[in-house]
Amino acid sequence: MALQPIDDRNVFLSPSRIQAQLISFYKGHITFPIPLDKEEGTQLESITIFMELCSECPNYNNSWKSDITFWINGQEIATYLSLGDYGDRRGAYTPSWWPSSSTQYGMPVNLRIDMDGTYINGAKASSITINSLGIRNNEVLHFTLGVKDDAKYVGGINLFGRNFGDINEDITVQIAFERKK
């Protein structure tokens, strides 16, 4: 029988949640609002989201796979296969108080949606384009990442922020516009 961790949902309701530097859960999803200040006379060209992440299992397991799916405004855009929950060495920025027996670092993931499709770390992951998302002016985008109940590999998520893992950076979003002619 496989050991399945139990996520503590109360942590996600705590007012101090906005200061979190590491988010982990076994199943489910988390959504981040992204304000879109699109000026009149411009066209949305691309959205790039950079993050450090890996799978999640009790303690760690470097070969614990997880299908991590990404959505924008509820539309599934791509799935990233995380190959492990990494703890074989300390993360470059993981605090000293964090147990050595727990997850230490993740892998850099660069998700880009543009006019040609959706890319993960430069490789085409789907045909979903920026135009097919139907994004309107000054809309708040909702970026969601999670593990679907019916995924091939239901192996959780660790999402690292500044002061954890190997990349001293929070999840970042870049939005590019082009002036219409």
FINU-173355 format. One record per residue (C-alpha): residue number from 1; residue in one letter; chain; z, y, x. Coordinates in pm, whole numbers. Layout:
<rs>
R   resi   resn   chain       zz       yy       xx
R    NUM      a       A        Z        Y        X
...
</rs>
This chain:
<rs>
R   resi   resn   chain       zz       yy       xx
R      1      m       A        0        0        0
R      2      a       A      -97      342      136
R      3      l       A      176      598      183
R      4      q       A       99      910      -20
R      5      p       A      290     1232       48
R      6      i       A      414     1442     -242
R      7      d       A      321     1810     -235
R      8      d       A      599     2055     -325
R      9      r       A      429     2286     -577
R     10      n       A      727     2525     -577
R     11      v       A      633     2639     -227
R     12      f       A      308     2780     -368
R     13      l       A      507     2990     -618
R     14      s       A      745     3147     -365
R     15      p       A      706     3525     -315
R     16      s       A      707     3465       63
R     17      r       A      393     3249       32
R     18      i       A      177     3542      142
R     19      q       A      338     3520      488
R     20      a       A      244     3152      531
R     21      q       A       72     3062      857
R     22      l       A        8     2697      772
R     23      i       A      -81     2559      430
R     24      s       A      -97     2185      380
R     25      f       A     -142     1962       80
R     26      y       A     -261     1610       13
R     27      k       A     -462     1663     -306
R     28      g       A     -569     1957     -517
R     29      h       A     -703     2298     -419
R     30      i       A     -614     2654     -331
R     31      t       A     -807     2969     -428
R     32      f       A     -833     3298     -241
R     33      p       A     -958     3614     -416
R     34      i       A    -1212     3811     -214
R     35      p       A    -1285     4167     -328
R     36      l       A    -1654     4254     -321
R     37      d       A    -1721     4626     -282
R     38      k       A    -2096     4616     -323
R     39      e       A    -2255     4960     -321
R     40      e       A    -2540     5049     -555
R     41      g       A    -2875     5012     -384
R     42      t       A    -2761     4720     -168
R     43      q       A    -2829     4350     -186
R     44      l       A    -2578     4084      -88
R     45      e       A    -2724     3897      212
R     46      s       A    -2450     3655      320
R     47      i       A    -2089     3551      302
R     48      t       A    -1933     3392      610
R     49      i       A    -1587     3237      595
R     50      f       A    -1420     3120      915
R     51      m       A    -1110     2900      921
R     52      e       A     -926     2638     1125
R     53      l       A     -853     2323      928
R     54      c       A     -804     1949      938
R     55      s       A     -693     1660      719
R     56      e       A     -331     1603      609
R     57      c       A     -125     1285      623
R     58      p       A      244     1217      694
R     59      n       A      318     1322     1054
R     60      y       A      -37     1307     1192
R     61      n       A     -324     1064     1241
R     62      n       A     -618     1173     1456
R     63      s       A     -858      948     1261
R     64      w       A     -741     1036      905
R     65      k       A    -1061     1149      730
R     66      s       A    -1078     1395      443
R     67      d       A    -1364     1534      234
R     68      i       A    -1281     1903      200
R     69      t       A    -1490     2075      -66
R     70      f       A    -1564     2448      -97
R     71      w       A    -1636     2643     -416
R     72      i       A    -1725     3006     -489
R     73      n       A    -1649     3128     -841
R     74      g       A    -1606     2768     -951
R     75      q       A    -1946     2655     -822
R     76      e       A    -1932     2376     -565
R     77      i       A    -2123     2483     -256
R     78      a       A    -2054     2222       16
R     79      t       A    -1821     1954      149
R     80      y       A    -1689     1931      505
R     81      l       A    -1584     1593      646
R     82      s       A    -1266     1642      848
R     83      l       A    -1233     1354     1093
R     84      g       A     -858     1372     1149
R     85      d       A     -513     1523     1114
R     86      y       A     -462     1631     1474
R     87      g       A     -130     1598     1653
R     88      d       A     -206     1427     1984
R     89      r       A     -117     1748     2170
R     90      r       A       51     2079     2086
R     91      g       A     -164     2347     1933
R     92      a       A     -224     2644     2162
R     93      y       A      -40     2875     1916
R     94      t       A      181     2628     1731
R     95      p       A      539     2763     1742
R     96      s       A      797     2582     1955
R     97      w       A     1018     2516     1649
R     98      w       A      741     2309     1483
R     99      p       A      803     1933     1531
R    100      s       A      584     1757     1789
R    101      s       A      547     1467     1545
R    102      s       A      361     1689     1294
R    103      t       A        7     1826     1273
R    104      q       A      -61     2064     1562
R    105      y       A     -415     2200     1534
R    106      g       A     -741     2182     1340
R    107      m       A    -1110     2229     1400
R    108      p       A    -1299     2559     1364
R    109      v       A    -1509     2565     1048
R    110      n       A    -1766     2837      991
R    111      l       A    -1897     2833      633
R    112      r       A    -2199     3058      567
R    113      i       A    -2387     3116      244
R    114      d       A    -2709     3317      276
R    115      m       A    -3061     3347      130
R    116      d       A    -3165     3008      271
R    117      g       A    -2867     2791      176
R    118      t       A    -2514     2696      273
R    119      y       A    -2425     2604      630
R    120      i       A    -2119     2451      794
R    121      n       A    -2095     2519     1167
R    122      g       A    -2466     2601     1173
R    123      a       A    -2587     2279     1001
R    124      k       A    -2733     2303      652
R    125      a       A    -2479     2156      409
R    126      s       A    -2645     2238       75
R    127      s       A    -2928     2428      -90
R    128      i       A    -2689     2666     -270
R    129      t       A    -2803     3019     -181
R    130      i       A    -2631     3354     -213
R    131      n       A    -2866     3438     -502
R    132      s       A    -2791     3116     -691
R    133      l       A    -2423     3215     -710
R    134      g       A    -2502     3496     -956
R    135      i       A    -2262     3743     -794
R    136      r       A    -2244     4085     -960
R    137      n       A    -2155     4429     -821
R    138      n       A    -1787     4489     -744
R    139      e       A    -1685     4144     -858
R    140      v       A    -1381     3965     -717
R    141      l       A    -1507     3641     -566
R    142      h       A    -1288     3334     -585
R    143      f       A    -1314     3112     -276
R    144      t       A    -1159     2770     -332
R    145      l       A    -1110     2483      -93
R    146      g       A     -968     2149     -190
R    147      v       A     -985     1773     -201
R    148      k       A    -1135     1624     -515
R    149      d       A     -959     1329     -679
R    150      d       A    -1280     1125     -659
R    151      a       A    -1373     1218     -299
R    152      k       A    -1476      933      -70
R    153      y       A    -1198     1038      170
R    154      v       A     -893     1179       -9
R    155      g       A     -710     1288      303
R    156      g       A     -562     1631      233
R    157      i       A     -590     1968      404
R    158      n       A     -409     2165      673
R    159      l       A     -528     2526      681
R    160      f       A     -407     2715      989
R    161      g       A     -344     3086     1018
R    162      r       A     -245     3316     1298
R    163      n       A       42     3176     1508
R    164      f       A      -47     2810     1437
R    165      g       A     -307     2571     1574
R    166      d       A     -563     2650     1843
R    167      i       A     -718     2968     1703
R    168      n       A     -490     3269     1674
R    169      e       A     -665     3399     1363
R    170      d       A     -618     3392      988
R    171      i       A     -894     3279      756
R    172      t       A    -1159     3553      784
R    173      v       A    -1439     3663      555
R    174      q       A    -1747     3863      650
R    175      i       A    -1977     3994      379
R    176      a       A    -2318     4134      476
R    177      f       A    -2530     4368      263
R    178      e       A    -2878     4506      308
R    179      r       A    -3005     4832      160
R    180      k       A    -3279     4776      -99
R    181      k       A    -3606     4949      -18
</rs>
